């Protein structure tokens, strides 16, 4: 038997704790709980149960939330229940109104949850989350475009600090000799590619002196200090 609870869940800052604390709205479990549309799929989950027969089943949020916690933490069924019992954020994530020291369910229930919540339902939930985030981003973009069209200034939300000390550099040192040598290699590769279809007509490949050019480059590149005359030559 499945019975839907009409009592709305309190916001995280009003979640009752035994030590007179408050849940942080910036916690990862609180943020994740807001992303998932629990109510949109509760009716589909309730169809798996009888409306009159049997003991009351666990709510969809508790079932799915427990499975998400297990996969997120990579724990066993029993360890997952222990983590939920000890962590008020996890209890809020699965839909409890206040912290309780007793485990809200037994570890054997996860076996039934996995049978009832299949991959198809998980895919529907993921698509719903992605669609909602895309629509949210589109609304923000349209709002910014409207402000720009009206000539209103967009408020600065902070400062962006960039540090390029660890940025990768694709240019080798010394830059002038390295680039010149790389250009020689690429030019020789182009000559080789153009020569392949003309091997029958041209008996000899055009002379490039690539061996001599490479030796001359290595003579200078291997030196710690290169004079201006040597680099120029």
N, C-alpha and C positions, 0 to 999 in steps of 0.2 A: 504494500500500500504506500502511496506517495502523497504527502500533504505539503503544500507550499506554504511557507511562513510569510505572512503579510507584514510582519514587523520590519520596518526599514533599519538598515544597519547605521550606526552612528558614524560620523567622520572620525578619522584616526585620532584627532586631538581630544575626542570625548570618549575614547575607548577606556573602560574602567580597568584600572590596574590595582592590585592589592597594596602596592607601595607608593601610592599617590603620585604616580608619574604620568606622562603623556607620550603617545606614540609620535614619532617624527614623521611629518608628511613627505620628507625627502628619502625615507627608507626605500630600498629596492622592492621590498614586498608590498609596500603601500602603493608605490607607483605602478607596479605590475597589476595589482588588484583593480586599479582604475582603468587600465588598458583593456581588460577582458570584459566583454559584454555577457555577464552571467545570466541576466534575465532573458536575453534573446534566445537562449538554447535550453532554458529550464523546461519549457513545455514539451520540447522534443524528447528530453530525458524522462519526463514524467510519463510519457506514453508507454514506457517499458514496464510500468507497474500497474497494478489493479487499483481502482479508485476506492474500493471497499474492503477487499480481502488483504490479509497479511499484516505484519507489523509495519509501522511507519518507516519508510526508507530515509537514508541520509540525503540531504539536499544536494542539488547538482553542484553548487559552489564548493561544498565540502568534498565531494567526490573528485571533481576535476582538480581542485586546489591541492588535495593530498597527492595526487599523481604528479602534478607539476613540481611540488616540493621534492618528491622522491627522485625525479629525473634531474632536477636542478642541483641537488646536493649529492646525487650519486650514492644514496644510502639504501640499505635493505628495508623491508617493510617494517620490521620492528624498530629499527633505528629511526625511521621516518616518524613514527608515532611518538617516540621519545623526544625527538627534536620539536615536534609540535607541542608536546606537553610542557616543554621547558621554555619555549620562545613565544612571547606575546605577539610578536609581529606575524608569526606563522599562524597563530590562532585567529588573528584578524583577517589574514589572507583567506582562510577557509570559511569565513563568514560568522565567527562567533562574536557576540556582543560585548563580552568582557572576558578577562583572563580567568581561567580555571586550572586548578592544579591536577585534576583528574584528566586522563586522556579522553578526548571527545569521541574516539572510536577505537576499535581493536584492529590489530595489524592484519587479521584475516579478511577484513572488509576490502582491502586493496585488491584482493584476487577478484572479487565481484566487480569492483570499479573498472578494472582492466577489461573485463568481459563486456560491460555495458557501454563504455566509452571507447569506441573503435577509432581507427585511423581516419575514416570518412568524416566523423564528427569533429575530430581535431583539425582536419583541413578546413572545414567550414568556419571554425573559430578563428583560425589563423587568417583566412581570407577576410573575415569580418573586421579583425583588428587592423590589417593592412589597409583596407578600404576606408576605414574611419580615419586613420592617420593621414592618408592621402587627401581626403576631403578636408581635413583640418588644415593641412598645409596649403591647399588651394585657396581656402578662405582667407588665410593670412596673406598670401601673395596678392589676391584681389583687393584686400583691404589696403595694402601698401601702394598698389597701383592707383587706387582711388585717391589716396592722400597725395600722391605725386601729381595727379591730374588737377587736383584742387589747389595745388601750390603749397600745401601744408608741409612743414618740416617734420621728418621722422626723428623721433627722439633717440639719442644715442644710448644704447643699453650697456655700454662698458668700453673698455680699452682692449685692443688686440696687440699683444707683444710677440714679435717674431724674432727668433734667434737663429741665425744662419751659420753659427760656428760648427755645427755638425752636419751641414748640408753636403751631400756627395758632389764631388767635382769630376766630371767626365773628361776634362782637358788635362792631359798629362804634362808634367814638367820635364824639360823646358818647353814652354808652350809653342814657340815659333818652330823649333826643330821637330817637335812631336807632330804638329799639324802638317808640316811639310812632308814628313815621312809617311803619315797616314794618307795624304793625298797621293803620294807616289804609289802606295800599295793599291788603293782603289782604282787608280788609272791603269795599272797593270792588270787588274782583274777585269776591267772593261775591255782592254785589248784582247785578253784571252778569250772572253766570251764572243767578241766579234770575229775572232779568227777561226772559231770552231766550224761554222758553216762554210768557210772559204778555204778549208784545208786542201781541197782537191785542186782549186785554181791556183792558190799560192803555195808554192813548195816550201818557202822559208817564212818563218814567223818574223814580223817586224822586230828589229833589234831594240831592246829596252835597257840593256846593261844593268839589270836589276841586282845582280850579285855584287857588282862593284858599288852601286849606289847604297846597298845595305851595309857593306863594309865601311864605307865612308861615314855613314850615319852613326854606326856603332862606335867608331873611333871617338867621335865627339860626345855622344850621349853617355858613354861610360865614365867620362871625366867628371870629377867633383866640381871643378871650376873651369869654365870655358871662356876664353878671351873673346873680345869683340871681333878680332881679325879671323879667328877660327870659325866663329859662328857665321860671320859674313861670307866666308869662303864656302 
